[in-house]
Structures are given as structure tokens and as C-alpha cells.
Amino acid sequence: MTDPTQLLAGYRRDGFVVVPPVTPHEIWGPLTGELPSVLAEAGPQRFFEEDGTTVRAVYGLHRKDGPWRALAEASPLTALARQLIGEDMYVYQWKVNPKAARLGDRWQWHRDFDFWRAADGMRRPAAPTAAVFLDEVTEENGPLRLIPGTHTDRPATAEPPGGTGDEAGDWAWITSSRLAYALPETSTEELARTRGVYEATGPAGTVVLFHGNLVHSSAPNRSPHTRTLALISYNAVSNAPPAGHPGARPDCFVNHDAKPLPAIAA
């Protein structure tokens, strides 16, 4: 779905759209070659599964040049995100979730905006995320699971264990398999039963664009195949979190420079 009218209508109705590979492989393909060095780079931007050795997430990729910047800032993906936001935007968060074969654990049901509002002071969920499949995603290797229409709901959320990153001494509470701000199981079970669950699968290069308030999760990877997602969250410049928010995450997590990206033709 790349027709602007259909794209926007589906996004507004369901809170997400799935787009077949439209960004050329020469733009996103080089990321797979650079991924091993990104996963091996030590620092506060890197998080592990509970085994302490398998990488679960790497943040801060808005600071990397080359294919990382090209995909996020100057590709058909950029144009699609702009269609959804409808105003000047910037890259707010850029991370990868490499769900390792047989070792990658689940992500509980949650909404990204709950994190962004609490940690960074974002005022409204005007920040869609583009999930780019860097591997083929199947039903067995832990696909994104999305509950249609929940971007307009306001279910209760859990409080994060340990409070803010400053209080906890690190930011592991935002990436644990026992996720901070995970939605209560009783409410998500009811939502899944009444609304249904969409599992996003497809070949490498597929893109899922989803609303910052959409309820989503993913199951553990029990297959012999890795499932890596590149996750780029765009935010409206007018929605940039205010400077000086207490406990705001550092630049290794989110981009504090809200300079608008140049317009890219769809």
C-alpha cells in the first residue's frame, strides 16, 4: 500500500499499515553488513537478553552516518512517514531489535508513547514508527503482533519497576522481557479477543508503519532464523519533547535535535 490516500486511511483506521518493499535494497541492504559491528559495540546504548550475552536492542543509531542515515533521512521510507505525520518531522529514535535465533525473547504488549511521555516528556503520540524487516519475518521467528484500532484507546498502564533511569542506575527497565509500562494482561487479552491480532510477516525489506499509541508486542523467537527489525521513530517537530524534562534520556537513546528533515518525494 503506497497510494497516499489509502496509506493514510488505513493508518487512521487501524493504527498501522504494512508496505511491501519499496525502499531499494541498495539503501537498506548495507545495514545487514554493518550490523555485526553495531551489535558488538559496547556502551549504554546496547542491551542484552536475560542470558547477559545475546543482544536484545541497540539504540542511538540516529548518530550513525552512511546507510543508517540514508535509510532514515533520505529514502522512500522518509516520504511515507511524512505522509502520516503531515508536517515537518525529524528522527526521534533509531534502534535495532535483533531477535536472535532460539534466544530472542518476547516483547510484552505495550504502547511506545507511554515510554516516550514518561521518560522524555513527549506531549502527544504524533510519532509513528517504521519497522523495516532486515530478515524475512515468519510466524515462527517472533513477528510484530498488532491489535488494530487500539491507537485511539486509553487502557491503564503499569508503572515501571525502579522508576526512572537515574533512580535505577541504568535504563534496562525500558528493554527487559518484563517490560516497563507493559499493559495489564487482563486488558490486552480482552482487546485481542474483541479486536483480533495481526501478525506482520513478509520478506526482508517489508515495512510496518505504526502509531505511537498502538498496542503491540512480539513473541519469542523459537526458530533457527534470526529476525532483525530496524525501528525508526519519526516525530513532528512541533511535538519535540521540552528541554529539561526530569530524567530525560540521553542522546544515546533519542535525538534531541529536532531540526526538520528535508522533504523527499514519495
C-alpha positions in Angstrom: 0.0 0.0 0.0 1.8 3.1 -1.2 -1.1 5.2 -2.6 -1.1 8.2 -0.3 -4.8 8.3 0.2 -5.0 4.5 1.0 -2.0 4.7 3.2 -3.4 7.5 5.4 -6.9 6.0 5.5 -5.5 2.6 6.7 -3.2 4.2 9.2 -6.0 6.3 10.7 -8.4 3.3 10.8 -6.1 0.6 12.1 -3.2 2.5 13.6 -0.8 0.7 11.2 -0.1 -0.1 7.6 2.1 -2.8 6.0 4.0 -1.7 3.0 5.7 -4.2 0.6 9.4 -3.5 -0.1 9.5 0.0 -1.7 12.9 1.2 -0.5 15.6 -0.2 -2.8 17.8 -2.9 -1.4 20.9 -0.9 -2.1 19.7 1.5 0.6 18.7 -0.9 3.4 20.8 -3.9 2.4 24.1 -2.4 3.6 22.7 -2.3 7.2 22.9 -6.1 7.4 26.6 -5.9 6.6 27.3 -3.3 9.3 25.0 -4.9 11.9 27.6 -7.2 13.5 29.9 -4.3 14.4 26.9 -2.3 15.7 25.9 -5.3 17.9 29.5 -5.7 19.1 29.9 -2.1 20.1 29.9 -1.8 23.9 28.1 1.1 25.6 25.0 2.3 27.3 23.1 2.1 24.0 23.3 -1.7 24.0 21.0 -4.1 25.9 21.0 -7.9 26.4 18.6 -10.7 26.9 18.4 -12.2 30.3 21.4 -14.5 29.5 23.6 -11.4 29.5 25.3 -12.2 26.2 22.6 -12.1 23.5 22.0 -8.6 22.2 18.3 -7.6 22.6 18.4 -3.9 21.4 20.7 -1.2 20.3 19.7 2.4 20.4 21.2 5.7 19.2 21.6 4.9 15.5 20.5 8.4 14.6 24.1 9.3 15.3 25.5 6.9 12.6 26.2 8.0 9.1 26.2 6.0 5.9 23.3 3.6 5.2 21.8 4.3 8.7 21.3 8.0 7.9 20.3 7.3 4.3 17.5 4.9 5.2 16.1 7.1 7.9 16.5 10.6 6.4 16.7 10.3 2.6 14.7 7.3 1.3 11.1 6.4 0.2 10.6 5.4 3.9 11.1 9.1 4.9 8.4 10.2 2.4 5.9 7.6 3.8 6.4 8.8 7.3 5.9 12.4 6.3 2.6 11.4 4.7 1.4 10.1 8.0 2.6 13.0 10.1 1.6 15.7 7.7 4.0 18.3 8.9 7.8 18.9 9.5 9.4 16.0 11.2 12.7 14.6 12.5 14.2 11.2 13.5 13.3 10.9 17.2 14.6 7.4 17.9 16.5 4.9 15.7 17.2 1.4 17.0 17.5 -2.2 16.0 16.0 -5.2 17.7 17.9 -8.3 16.6 15.7 -11.2 17.9 18.3 -14.0 17.8 17.5 -17.5 16.6 16.1 -19.6 19.5 17.3 -17.0 22.1 15.4 -13.8 21.3 12.7 -13.3 24.0 9.3 -11.7 23.8 8.3 -8.1 24.0 5.2 -7.7 26.1 2.0 -5.8 25.0 2.7 -2.1 25.2 2.4 1.3 23.6 5.5 3.2 22.7 4.0 6.6 23.7 3.8 5.5 27.3 7.6 5.3 27.4 8.1 8.5 25.4 5.7 10.5 27.6 7.1 9.3 30.9 10.9 9.2 30.1 11.2 12.1 27.7 8.1 14.3 28.2 6.6 13.9 24.7 3.2 15.6 24.7 1.2 13.7 22.1 1.7 10.5 20.2 2.4 12.2 16.9 5.4 9.9 16.3 4.9 6.8 14.0 7.5 4.1 13.9 8.7 2.5 10.7 9.7 -1.2 11.3 11.9 -2.3 8.4 12.4 -6.1 8.2 16.2 -6.8 7.7 15.4 -10.5 7.6 12.4 -12.5 6.4 9.8 -12.5 9.2 7.7 -15.6 9.6 5.1 -16.8 12.2 7.8 -18.8 13.9 10.6 -16.2 14.4 8.7 -13.6 16.6 6.8 -11.2 14.3 5.3 -8.0 15.4 1.8 -8.5 16.8 -0.5 -5.5 16.5 -4.1 -5.0 17.7 -6.0 -2.9 15.2 -7.7 0.2 16.3 -6.1 0.4 19.7 -4.3 3.7 18.9 -7.4 5.5 19.9 -7.9 3.6 23.2 -6.7 4.6 26.6 -6.3 1.4 28.7 -4.5 1.6 32.0 -0.7 1.0 32.1 1.6 -0.4 34.7 4.2 1.7 36.5 7.9 1.0 35.5 9.9 -1.0 38.0 12.7 1.0 39.6 11.3 4.4 38.4 13.4 6.5 36.1 16.8 5.5 34.6 18.6 7.9 37.0 17.0 6.2 40.0 17.6 2.7 38.8 21.2 3.5 37.8 20.7 2.3 34.2 18.0 2.1 31.6 17.5 -1.7 31.5 13.9 -1.3 32.6 12.9 0.0 29.1 14.1 -3.2 27.3 13.5 -6.1 29.7 11.4 -9.0 28.7 9.4 -8.0 31.8 8.8 -4.7 30.2 8.3 -1.4 32.0 4.9 0.1 31.1 3.6 -3.3 29.8 -0.1 -3.3 29.6 -2.1 -5.5 32.1 -2.7 -8.9 30.7 -6.4 -8.8 31.5 -6.9 -5.7 29.4 -4.8 -6.9 26.5 -6.4 -10.4 26.4 -9.8 -8.7 26.1 -8.5 -6.4 23.4 -7.0 -9.3 21.4 -10.3 -11.2 21.7 -12.5 -8.4 20.6 -10.3 -6.7 18.0 -8.2 -9.5 16.7 -4.4 -9.7 16.4 -2.4 -9.0 13.2 0.9 -10.8 12.8 3.2 -8.8 10.5 5.2 -11.2 8.3 6.9 -10.8 5.0 10.2 -10.8 3.1 13.2 -8.6 4.0 12.5 -5.0 3.1 8.9 -5.1 4.2 7.9 -2.1 6.3 5.3 -1.8 9.0 4.4 1.8 9.9 2.5 2.0 13.2 1.1 4.7 15.5 2.9 5.7 18.8 -0.2 4.7 20.7 -0.9 1.3 19.1 -0.9 -1.7 21.3 1.7 -4.2 20.0 4.1 -7.0 21.1 6.1 -9.8 19.7 6.6 -13.5 20.7 9.9 -15.2 21.4 11.9 -16.4 18.5 11.8 -20.2 18.7 13.1 -20.7 15.1 16.6 -21.3 13.8 16.4 -18.0 11.9 17.3 -14.5 13.2 14.6 -11.8 13.0 16.1 -8.3 13.0 13.9 -5.2 12.8 15.2 -1.7 12.1 12.9 0.6 14.1 12.9 4.3 13.1 10.5 6.6 15.0 9.7 9.9 13.4 8.3 12.8 15.4 6.6 16.0 14.4 8.9 19.0 15.1 6.0 20.7 16.9 5.9 17.7 19.2 9.5 17.6 20.2 9.9 16.9 24.0 10.7 20.1 26.0 14.2 20.6 27.1 15.0 20.0 30.7 12.4 17.3 31.3 13.3 15.5 34.6 15.0 12.2 33.9 15.0 12.6 30.1 17.0 10.0 28.3 20.4 11.0 26.9 21.4 11.2 23.2 22.4 7.6 23.1 18.7 6.8 23.2 16.8 9.6 21.5 17.6 12.5 19.2 17.4 15.9 20.9 18.0 17.8 17.7 14.5 18.5 16.2 15.8 20.1 13.0 13.3 19.1 10.3 14.3 16.7 7.7 14.3 17.8 4.0 11.2 16.8 2.1 11.7 13.6 0.0 9.4 12.8 -3.0 7.2 9.7 -2.5 
